[in-house]
Amino acid sequence: MEDIKKYATDIRREIIEMAYRSGGPHVGSALSCADILATLYFSALRLEQWEERDIFILSKSHAAMALYATLTVKKIMSPQLLEKYSQDNGSLPAHLDVMTGQGIECSGGSLGHGFNIGLGMAFGFKSQASNRRVFALIGDGESQEGSIWEGALFAPRQGLDNFTAIMDYNNLQGYGRPDDLCNFEPVADKWRAFGWHVCETDGHDCHSILAALNENSGGKPKMVIARTVKGKGVSFMENRLIWHYYIVTEEHRAIALKELNVE
């Protein structure tokens, strides 16, 4: 697990560098899910046989930097692609595009769509008697979308125990706290009522995340509610709404990398 923590730090470093070079937003959203992605890609996902790989979908597509960084640290994506993230003549957009690089499994942007694309893939694998699995990461604010709850109804009815959703519950969305805008609590009880196996975990504890991912779902689709902190790993970004959109300056970059113990 120490290796996974190191990978998570490497991922955060790449996120900071991308945000600085691009002058783009959503750095807080990307940092909050770095430990989840590190655990998935370096311990949970079966990727050895690429044509039969497990699928990961980042439904909260505005956190694209986190996935790009993870794929680079995992050596699935070329590091050269990161250098022109969200820039003119670059290949990697601020929201995911399936045509831009290996490991990007679906295009994203409109919240709620990636979740249901993943359910469609899981349904296809199940119909083919394939043992491939699908994992999708959604945001807590994203769970206010009606399409999420349509999928929540669909998955148990189809017996999609090959599908795992993870909620990055950092308790901040674009305009405030979810419970101030469109409260969805008690969220765990809601998913259970829809027929899902629900686990709750510390989204920054790799042991806890992996245990939840590996927990037997009893034939049901699984929802892992991962409690996280927006901007995790950089003290002046942590749990601050401004870092949903704020820009990383040269000064911010220097302080952030120092806190992440990166020269």
C-alpha positions as CSV (number, residue, x, y, z in Angstrom):
1,M,0.0,0.0,0.0
2,E,3.0,2.3,0.4
3,D,3.5,2.1,-3.3
4,I,-0.1,3.1,-4.0
5,K,0.4,6.2,-1.7
6,K,3.5,7.1,-3.7
7,Y,1.6,6.7,-7.0
8,A,-1.2,8.9,-5.6
9,T,1.4,11.6,-4.8
10,D,2.9,11.2,-8.3
11,I,-0.6,11.6,-9.7
12,R,-1.2,14.8,-7.7
13,R,2.1,16.2,-8.9
14,E,1.1,15.7,-12.5
15,I,-2.3,17.3,-11.8
16,I,-0.7,20.4,-10.4
17,E,1.7,20.7,-13.4
18,M,-1.2,20.3,-15.9
19,A,-3.3,22.9,-14.1
20,Y,-0.4,25.3,-14.0
21,R,0.6,24.9,-17.7
22,S,-3.0,25.1,-19.0
23,G,-4.3,27.9,-16.7
24,G,-7.4,25.8,-16.5
25,P,-9.8,25.0,-13.6
26,H,-11.0,21.9,-11.7
27,V,-7.8,21.1,-9.9
28,G,-9.6,20.6,-6.6
29,S,-12.0,18.1,-8.2
30,A,-9.0,16.2,-9.7
31,L,-7.0,16.1,-6.4
32,S,-9.9,14.7,-4.4
33,C,-10.0,11.4,-6.4
34,A,-6.3,10.8,-6.8
35,D,-6.2,8.1,-4.1
36,I,-9.2,6.3,-5.6
37,L,-7.6,6.2,-9.0
38,A,-4.3,5.1,-7.7
39,T,-6.0,2.2,-5.8
40,L,-8.0,1.2,-8.9
41,Y,-5.1,1.3,-11.4
42,F,-2.4,-0.1,-9.2
43,S,-4.3,-2.8,-7.3
44,A,-7.9,-3.4,-8.4
45,L,-8.3,-3.2,-12.1
46,R,-7.3,-6.2,-14.3
47,L,-5.4,-4.7,-17.1
48,E,-2.8,-7.3,-18.0
49,Q,-4.6,-8.6,-21.1
50,W,-5.6,-5.3,-22.7
51,E,-8.3,-6.7,-25.0
52,E,-10.0,-8.3,-21.9
53,R,-9.3,-5.5,-19.5
54,D,-11.6,-4.2,-16.9
55,I,-13.1,-0.8,-17.8
56,F,-12.8,2.4,-15.8
57,I,-15.0,5.4,-16.7
58,L,-14.6,8.8,-15.1
59,S,-18.1,10.1,-15.2
60,K,-17.2,13.3,-13.4
61,S,-15.3,14.2,-16.6
62,H,-14.3,17.7,-15.4
63,A,-11.7,15.9,-13.3
64,A,-10.0,14.7,-16.5
65,M,-6.6,15.7,-15.2
66,A,-6.8,13.0,-12.6
67,L,-7.3,10.3,-15.2
68,Y,-4.7,11.6,-17.6
69,A,-2.2,11.7,-14.7
70,T,-3.1,8.2,-13.6
71,L,-2.8,6.8,-17.1
72,T,0.6,8.4,-17.4
73,V,1.9,7.2,-14.1
74,K,0.7,3.7,-15.0
75,K,2.5,4.0,-18.4
76,I,-0.6,3.6,-20.4
77,M,-0.5,7.1,-21.8
78,S,2.6,8.9,-23.1
79,P,3.8,11.8,-20.8
80,Q,4.3,14.0,-23.8
81,L,0.5,14.2,-24.2
82,L,0.2,15.9,-20.8
83,E,2.5,18.8,-21.8
84,K,-0.2,20.4,-23.9
85,Y,-3.2,19.4,-21.9
86,S,-6.1,21.9,-22.6
87,Q,-3.9,24.1,-24.9
88,D,-4.1,25.1,-28.5
89,N,-2.9,22.2,-30.8
90,G,-2.9,19.9,-27.8
91,S,-4.4,16.4,-27.8
92,L,-6.0,16.2,-24.4
93,P,-9.2,18.3,-23.7
94,A,-10.4,19.6,-20.4
95,H,-13.3,17.1,-20.6
96,L,-12.6,13.6,-21.8
97,D,-12.7,12.6,-25.4
98,V,-12.6,8.8,-26.2
99,M,-10.5,9.5,-29.4
100,T,-7.6,11.3,-27.6
101,G,-5.6,8.6,-25.9
102,Q,-5.4,5.0,-24.8
103,G,-7.3,4.3,-21.7
104,I,-10.0,6.9,-22.3
105,E,-13.0,4.6,-22.4
106,C,-15.7,7.2,-23.1
107,S,-16.3,10.9,-23.9
108,G,-17.7,13.0,-21.1
109,G,-18.9,16.4,-20.1
110,S,-22.6,16.2,-19.4
111,L,-22.8,14.8,-15.9
112,G,-24.5,11.5,-15.4
113,H,-23.8,10.2,-18.9
114,G,-20.5,8.3,-18.2
115,F,-22.3,6.3,-15.4
116,N,-24.9,5.0,-17.8
117,I,-22.4,4.3,-20.6
118,G,-20.6,2.2,-18.0
119,L,-23.9,0.4,-17.2
120,G,-24.4,-0.3,-20.9
121,M,-20.9,-1.8,-21.1
122,A,-21.5,-4.0,-18.0
123,F,-24.8,-5.1,-19.5
124,G,-23.0,-6.1,-22.7
125,F,-20.3,-8.0,-20.9
126,K,-23.0,-9.8,-18.8
127,S,-24.9,-10.7,-22.0
128,Q,-21.7,-12.2,-23.5
129,A,-21.0,-14.2,-20.4
130,S,-17.7,-12.2,-20.1
131,N,-16.0,-11.8,-16.7
132,R,-14.9,-8.3,-17.6
133,R,-15.9,-5.7,-15.0
134,V,-16.8,-2.0,-15.2
135,F,-16.0,0.7,-12.6
136,A,-17.4,4.2,-12.8
137,L,-16.5,7.2,-10.7
138,I,-19.2,9.8,-10.1
139,G,-19.2,13.1,-8.1
140,D,-21.6,13.7,-5.2
141,G,-23.0,16.7,-7.0
142,E,-23.4,14.5,-10.1
143,S,-25.7,12.2,-8.2
144,Q,-28.3,15.0,-8.3
145,E,-28.7,14.2,-12.0
146,G,-31.9,12.3,-12.9
147,S,-30.0,10.0,-15.3
148,I,-28.0,8.7,-12.4
149,W,-31.2,7.4,-10.8
150,E,-32.5,5.9,-14.0
151,G,-29.3,3.9,-14.1
152,A,-29.7,3.1,-10.4
153,L,-33.1,1.5,-11.2
154,F,-31.7,-0.4,-14.3
155,A,-28.7,-2.1,-12.8
156,P,-30.2,-4.3,-10.1
157,R,-33.0,-5.3,-12.4
158,Q,-30.4,-6.6,-14.8
159,G,-28.3,-8.3,-12.2
160,L,-25.2,-6.2,-13.0
161,D,-22.9,-7.5,-10.3
162,N,-20.0,-6.7,-12.6
163,F,-20.5,-3.0,-12.2
164,T,-19.1,-0.9,-9.4
165,A,-19.8,2.8,-8.9
166,I,-17.7,5.0,-6.7
167,M,-18.9,8.3,-5.4
168,D,-16.2,10.9,-4.8
169,Y,-18.1,12.5,-1.9
170,N,-16.0,15.6,-1.3
171,N,-19.0,17.6,-0.2
172,L,-18.4,20.5,-2.6
173,Q,-19.8,21.1,-6.1
174,G,-19.5,24.1,-8.5
175,Y,-21.7,26.5,-6.4
176,G,-21.5,25.2,-2.9
177,R,-22.3,22.3,-0.6
178,P,-24.6,19.7,-2.0
179,D,-26.9,19.8,1.0
180,D,-27.3,23.5,0.5
181,L,-28.3,23.1,-3.1
182,C,-30.2,19.8,-3.7
183,N,-29.8,17.6,-0.7
184,F,-29.5,13.9,-1.5
185,E,-29.0,12.5,2.0
186,P,-29.4,9.8,3.3
187,V,-27.5,8.8,0.2
188,A,-26.4,5.3,1.4
189,D,-29.9,4.4,2.3
190,K,-31.2,5.6,-1.1
191,W,-28.8,3.4,-3.0
192,R,-29.7,0.4,-0.8
193,A,-33.4,1.1,-1.4
194,F,-32.7,0.9,-5.1
195,G,-31.2,-2.6,-4.7
196,W,-27.5,-1.8,-4.6
197,H,-24.8,-3.2,-2.3
198,V,-23.4,-0.2,-0.5
199,C,-20.0,0.3,1.1
200,E,-18.8,3.5,2.8
201,T,-15.1,4.2,3.0
202,D,-12.4,6.8,3.6
203,G,-11.6,7.9,0.0
204,H,-8.0,8.7,1.0
205,D,-7.2,5.4,2.7
206,C,-6.0,2.9,0.1
207,H,-6.6,-0.1,2.4
208,S,-10.2,1.0,3.0
209,I,-10.8,1.7,-0.6
210,L,-9.5,-1.6,-1.8
211,A,-11.4,-3.5,0.9
212,A,-14.6,-1.8,-0.3
213,L,-13.8,-2.6,-4.0
214,N,-13.2,-6.3,-3.1
215,E,-16.2,-6.7,-0.9
216,N,-18.7,-9.4,-2.1
217,S,-21.8,-7.6,-3.4
218,G,-24.0,-10.7,-3.1
219,G,-25.0,-10.6,-6.8
220,K,-25.9,-6.8,-6.7
221,P,-24.3,-3.8,-8.4
222,K,-22.1,-2.0,-5.9
223,M,-21.9,1.6,-4.8
224,V,-18.8,2.7,-2.9
225,I,-19.4,6.0,-1.1
226,A,-15.9,7.4,-0.7
227,R,-15.6,10.3,1.7
228,T,-13.0,12.7,0.3
229,V,-11.7,16.2,0.6
230,K,-11.7,18.5,-2.4
231,G,-8.1,19.6,-3.1
232,K,-6.7,16.8,-1.0
233,G,-2.9,16.9,-0.6
234,V,-2.4,20.7,-0.9
235,S,-3.3,22.4,2.3
236,F,-4.5,25.8,0.9
237,M,-6.8,24.0,-1.6
238,E,-8.3,21.5,0.8
239,N,-12.1,21.8,1.4
240,R,-12.3,25.2,-0.4
241,L,-14.9,25.9,-3.0
242,I,-12.8,28.4,-4.9
243,W,-10.6,25.5,-6.1
244,H,-13.4,24.1,-8.2
245,Y,-12.6,26.9,-10.7
246,Y,-9.5,28.8,-9.5
247,I,-6.3,28.9,-11.5
248,V,-2.9,27.6,-10.4
249,T,-0.3,30.4,-10.5
250,E,3.5,30.0,-10.4
251,E,3.4,30.7,-6.7
252,H,0.6,28.2,-6.1
253,R,2.5,25.6,-8.1
254,A,5.7,26.1,-6.0
255,I,3.9,25.8,-2.7
256,A,1.8,22.8,-3.8
257,L,4.8,20.8,-5.1
258,K,6.7,21.6,-1.9
259,E,3.9,20.2,0.2
260,L,3.8,17.1,-2.0
261,N,7.6,16.7,-1.4
262,V,8.4,17.2,-5.1
263,E,11.4,19.3,-6.1
